[in-house]
């Protein structure tokens, strides 16, 4: 599984929230084993949109979708508990 390079705004968001090293670790783990339990990959509702989330840490999630069978694109990094 490969991850498309991040957009500049996402790179800046990760840097601003001190998540760069955590994201690098998670993306390496994801590319080697998409089903690793610590990633907590889940299909979001409504399921027909095909949007998934994976855990960067306890607070932050990366949202992604499959662009091809073995390629994903992360389109957002969010605070999981923000209201």
Steps between C-alpha positions, in 0.01 A plus 500: 500500500635843408404845626492789256727791610322744729381842387694796639214612727495156667878506547466842664215377724708202616796729572287753688358225723835319545373188325761456225692215661180327614356524148820360350490205739130435433539528122791252501293259710197551275703428186631175647175382665173688440327277758737569789281544812670820620396680180133449578403532132126537460250576225311818584124554472336518254694203373417556135727812501803271538675722756721330757682623810819385665640592838809723515479516879227503764387847394560525124370305201589503131211468256568326170349327200626247248595654165610164357506147635837547674518882531333727755477876532485669840277803457463620859656478844254576777471531873284200583338658807450857379141619528 
